[in-house]
């Protein structure tokens, strides 16, 4: 599980937690790559969540009105190969309004932004976005599609969708990007093997295990005003999948 700090609206900090939950209420924390099994394909494998105010990236004052949340799944994807989002899963961003950033996260779902994907067609998938607040679901669709997943290597061909839900215009990108996570796996195992600090490398010597691998990325620009007067949040993400349970009775 990863914990990072987030500030929106120039106010205070909140937590970012990455995790994986099933509709059967089975919950696991993310360790960037949980592997695959019969119940969890790679497209359901949640890696990282990043959240920041847009102006921190762009330096444009007006962009302080927006929050950017990045949800990455499907680790260890090979370059120039197609990898699709599951069309049976729910990819969800969760937001808890907090007044005091020093209190423990509660896990309350004040707002949920849900993404569901259609079956692949000609290298793309349709996107349905749902804004859930106070138990009310507002669905937005329009012409939202993923950037072509058949061979998305051209940065000039990115598809940024505007999806209006609950009266708010969300800008959504979904597609393949290079994994931004940096992990020197050799040093990690050497340290676990007993070498301790002696195994550490300098930043110039460290070898990034994830370099060259892709992830399926969902990037959302959300107007902070969509949350009302609130400017401090806990943010986390889940991937949910309906599971069949056999009844032997």
N, C-alpha and C positions, 0 to 999 in steps of 0.2 A: 504494500500500500504506500502511495506517495502522498506527501503533504507539502503543499506549497502555499505561499501567501498571495493574496489578491487584493487590490484596492481599485474600486470604481468610484467615479464621482469625486475623487480627491478627498475621500473621507477617512477610511480606515481599512484594516485588513481582515480577510476571512480565509477559510481553509479551502483547499482543493483536494479532493480525495478521489482516487480512481478505484473502481471495483467492478465485479461482475455478479449479476443476480439473475436467477432463473425464476420464471413465474411460479415454479414449485416452491419458492422461498428458500432455495439453496443459494447461499451467498459465499463468494470467494473474493479475496483481495487480489488486486493486480500485482504481478511481479514482472511486468512488461511482456513476458512470454510464458503463458501457462501450458503451452503444448496443445496437442490435439487428442481427442478420444472419440468414441462412438457417439457421444452426446454433444460434443462441442467441436465444431469445425473451426478452421483457422479464422474464418470471417466473423466468428463470435468471440474471438480472443482480444480482449481490451488491453491496450498497451499503456497509453498515457493520456492525461488531460492537461491542457494548458489554458489559462484564462488571464486576460490582461486588458487594460484600457487601450483603445485603439491608438490614441495619440502617443502612447509610450513607444509604439513601433514607427509611426509615421512622422511624429514631431509637429503635426498640424493641430493647432489649438482647437478647432471645431470638432476634431475627432474625439475629444474628451467626452463627448456625449454618447459614445458607443462602447460596448464591451465585446471583445472577441473571445470566443471559446472554441478550442480545438480538441476534437475527440479522435484518437487514432486507434485503429484495430488492424488485425491481420498482419502480424509481424513476420519478418523473414521472407517477404515477398520478393521474388526475383525481378530484376529490371526487365522491361520490355515484354512482360508476361501479363495477361489479363487476370485480374482478381476482382470478384464482384462482392457487393454487400449481400448478405442473406435476405431473401425476400420473404422469409418466415419469421424474422426477428424484429424486435423493437430496439432502436438505438436511442437512448434517452439522456438528456442533460437535466440535472436536478438542481434547484436553487432554494436555499433556506434563507429567509430574511433574518438578520441578526442585528441587535442593538449594541451588543458589547462583544468585541472580537476576542476578549480574553476568556469567554466561557467555552465549555466543551461543546462540540458540534452535537446537535440534537437529531439530525437526520430527517427533520420535518420537510415535507415536499410542498413548499408554498407555491412554486411554479415548476412545471415539467415541460420541456420541449422535446417532443417525440418525433423521430424520423422512421418512416417505413419505406421500403424500396420495392419496386415492381420487378418482375422477372427481366433478365437481360434481353435486350433487343437491339441488334445492330451496334453492339458495343457500349450501350448506355442503359441506364435504369431510370424509371420515373421516381420522383420523390414526393411523398406525402408528409407534410409537417402538421403536428397537432400541438397547440398551446393549451395546457391544462392548468387551471388556476381556480382554487376554491371548489374543486370537484366538477367544474364545467370545462368541457372540451370544445375547442374551436379549431376546426380543420382548415388548413390551407393547402392548395395544390397548384393550380395554374399550369404553367409550362415547365415546371421544375424538372431538370434532368441532371444526372451525373455528367462530369466531364468524361469523354470517351474512355472506357476502361480497356478497350481492345489493345491499345498501344499508346497510352497517354505520356508522351515524352516531350511534347511541344508546349512550352510555357505560353506561347501566343494563342493557344487554342483552349484556354481554360474557360469553363462555363460557370459564371456567377449568377445565381438565380435570385430574384426578388420574390419572396413568398409572404403574402399578407395574412397574418393570423391575429385575431383579437384586436384588429385595427392597427397592428404594428407591422411595419415592413422589415422583415428579416432578410439579410443577404446570406445566401447559403452556397458554399462550394462543397462538392463531394467528389472525390476521385483519388487517384494514386499520387502519392508524393514520397520523396525520400524520407526515411525514418530520421527524425531530428534528435533522437535519443543517442547519447554518447556513452558507451560502455566498453571498458577495457577488460574483457572477460578473462584473459590470461592472468592479469594482475589480481583480479578478484579471487580466482581459484588458488593462486599462490599464497595470498594472504590467509585464505581459509585453511590452507594446508599447513600453516604454522610459521610462515616466514614473517608475518606481521608487517610492520612498517618498512622492513628491508625490501619488500617486494614492490614498493611504490615506485612509479615512474614519473618523470617530469611531464608537463603538458605537451612538450614537443616529442617525447618518446612514447607516450601512450598510444595504443593501437585501438581504434574504434571498431568493435565487432559488428556494429550495425551499419557501417559505411557501405553504401551500394545497395542496401536492401530498401524496399519500399514498404509503405503502410497504406491502408485505405483510410483516408482522412475526411472528416466532416468538420468544416470550418464555418462558424456562424457569427455574423455581426448582429448584435442585438442592441437597439436603442435603450439606454439605461432608463429612460423615462417610461419604458414599457412596464417596469416594476413599480411604478408610482413614485412616492417620495423616498423610497428606500435606496440606499447607496452602498450597503454592506451586505455581503452574502457568503454563505458556504456554497461551494459548487462541486458537484461530483457527477459521474456518468455511470450508466449501466447498459449492458446488453442483455435483453431478455428473450427467452424462447419458450414457446409452449411445449410441454413434454407430455407424452402419453404414459399413463400409469396403468399397468395390468391389474385387473381385479380377479383374483383367484377364487372369490366366494361363489 
